[in-house]
Amino acid sequence: MIGRRADDTRPQASADDEVRAAVMRLSRPHPSGGRTIERAAIMASGAQSGAILRWIDAHAAEPEARVPVAAGRGLHSARLSERAGADTREPLRYLLPPAALS
């Protein structure tokens, strides 16, 4: 953080503007009129990733629905299909509504 002092207190609006700018930079247009942002891009942003995820949550972003994986065949397919109903993985993308970035 070049040019900032450790005791620098910025207003909340300035911090929100920084996160909004990061979201705009990392996201891309979506056919619905909103924007979509990849979780991998958020995580790659480093220390700012937590603030970005909080901002996304506060601005009514929807996680992308995951497509269920079809049960395979073979010796261990029964155990894998038991877990298919309880998908605890993080979403790959978030969809921001059109008004979120205006």
ABEGO torsion letter per residue (X at the ends): XBGBBAABBBBAAAAAAAAAAAAAAABBBBAAGBBBBBAAAAAAAEAAAAAAAAAAAAAGBBBBBBBBBBBBBEAAAAAAAAAAABBABBBABBBBBAAAAX
